[in-house]
Amino acid sequence: MKALQTVYVNHFTNGILDPNEEMEYVVKDGGHIIANTAPGCWGPMITPALKGGHEVTKPVYVEGAEVGDAIVIRIKSIEVTSVVTASGNDKPMEGRFNGDPFVAAKCPNCGTVNPETVIKGIGEKAVHCKQCDADITPFTFTHAYTIAFNEKKSIGVTLDQQAAEKVAQDGKKYMNTPENSIQNPIVTFAPHDMVGTIARLRPFLGQLGTTPARPFPDSHNAGDFGQFLIAAPHDYGMTKEQLEDRTDGHMDINRVRAGAIVICPVKVPGGGVYLGDMHAMQGNGEIAGHTTDVAGIVTLQVEVLKGANIEGPIILPVEEDLPYLAKPFTKEERKQAEILAEKWGMEKLEKSLPISFVGTGANLNEATTNGMERAAKFFNITVPEVMNRSTITGSIDIGRHPGVVTVTFLAPKKYLKEKGIYDIVKQQYK
């Protein structure tokens, strides 16, 4: 297929990121991807026909990207199109899945795995098996809400029962679900446990990355969620070693927003850039397990970085989102440092810029170790040096509980130049 300067993506996977499937979209190196994304998490979670817990865009082949390269993804814009959504903390329903409710939901009555469904009425028993008409939802809420947004998409308010039930009657309309999406709208459940709460919007992408080297359920393309795949009884079970084929596209890091840059590993020819799981807002950690999943329009620009050999994503957040200690030094701060250095008889000081490595693992400790090891390997330095730099010039921050973190620090200009990313980082922090 011919590579295009701009690719418009409006089709979605069935929940599986499969490197064996031919990529339908091809974009030029330096080109743009424009996507209408479908909500993640709860909608797919109550749609058993989806096998991954999300419904991300079909991967895009980036011309010239080879295994061992990286793809620099610049997030040009993120626009929320949903008017209302719903979310909350979840509880799996026993007897309605085979090992993993995100991947292998099954009908508790006829036993069909990943069956098609129909919606009948509203509420948590509205999703029925198309074959036998049984209530089939594999998840239920423990505490949940419906939230509406203003026209500017700057403020949200959680709704009462009457308003939530009005929305539930026409869920796809209020959520602006993309035409090619098959998910059931989560607002159908009309949750209203938290009424009148005000929240600010700051949209970002929970899923942004490249295709893993083996088939992965999309929400499990991370070191924490991926633990559920180890020795799993369904078709996508794998070993702990095979989990290393992931690309950590499911980050749920709220700094992956408009203006940020994400550098992703290439583990299959063309990279296979995909996105989705847009969130209207989220504090660090996504501690409830889920947040405000919305539909939206996203514009990305992609660039191939040859021979980068990174194991996981690197983020260059907008400067506002950087930890205080990792912000670039001002001219005045630099001047003060030079005066201090001269006082102690020193002639040279490092020139440095921020960089943030994503680490994932079964828990936050493992994720932190993973992030530090990735940074050390990338720069060919020791983990103790990463520890010291992130302690006095950066921070370890939770992306998602239980096992996604960012390891951020000021990296010397020399290190960045040796890895061929100095100009990219310098441009980000002008």
Stockholm file with secondary structure:
# STOCKHOLM 1.0

chainA/1-430         MKALQTVYVNHFTNGILDPNEEMEYVVKDGGHIIANTAPGCWGPMITPALKGGHEVTKPVYVEGAEVGDAIVIRIKSIEVTSVVTASGNDKPMEGRFNGDPFVAAKCPNCGTVNPETVIKGIGEKAVHCKQCDADITPFTFTHAYTIAFNEKKSIGVTLDQQAAEKVAQDGKKYMNTPENSIQNPIVTFAPHDMVGTIARLRPFLGQLGTTPARPFPDSHNAGDFGQFLIAAPHDYGMTKEQLEDRTDGHMDINRVRAGAIVICPVKVPGGGVYLGDMHAMQGNGEIAGHTTDVAGIVTLQVEVLKGANIEGPIILPVEEDLPYLAKPFTKEERKQAEILAEKWGMEKLEKSLPISFVGTGANLNEATTNGMERAAKFFNITVPEVMNRSTITGSIDIGRHPGVVTVTFLAPKKYLKEKGIYDIVKQQYK
#=GR chainA/1-430 SS CCCEEEEEECCBCSSEECTTSCCSEEEEEEEEEEEEECCCTHHHHTCTTCSSSSCCBCCEEETTCCTTCEEEEEEEEEEECCSEEEEEEEEECTTSBSSCTTTCBBCTTTCCBSCCEEECSSSTTCEEETTTCCBCCSEEEEEEEEEEECTTSSEEEECCHHHHHHHHTTHHHHHTCCTTCCCCCGGGGCCCSSCSCEEECCCEEEEEEECCSSCEEGGGCSTTGGGGGBTCSSTTCBCTTGGGGCCCCBCCCTTCSTTCEEEEECCSTTEEEEEEEEESCCCTBCTTSCCCBCCEEEEEEEEEETTCCCSSCEEECCGGGSCGGGSCCCHHHHHHHHHHHHHTTCCCCCCEEEEEEEEECSSHHHHHHHHHHHHHHHHTCCHHHHHHHHHHSCEEEEEETTTEEEEEEEEEHHHHHHTTCHHHHHHHTC
#=GC SS_cons         CCCEEEEEECCBCSSEECTTSCCSEEEEEEEEEEEEECCCTHHHHTCTTCSSSSCCBCCEEETTCCTTCEEEEEEEEEEECCSEEEEEEEEECTTSBSSCTTTCBBCTTTCCBSCCEEECSSSTTCEEETTTCCBCCSEEEEEEEEEEECTTSSEEEECCHHHHHHHHTTHHHHHTCCTTCCCCCGGGGCCCSSCSCEEECCCEEEEEEECCSSCEEGGGCSTTGGGGGBTCSSTTCBCTTGGGGCCCCBCCCTTCSTTCEEEEECCSTTEEEEEEEEESCCCTBCTTSCCCBCCEEEEEEEEEETTCCCSSCEEECCGGGSCGGGSCCCHHHHHHHHHHHHHTTCCCCCCEEEEEEEEECSSHHHHHHHHHHHHHHHHTCCHHHHHHHHHHSCEEEEEETTTEEEEEEEEEHHHHHHTTCHHHHHHHTC
//
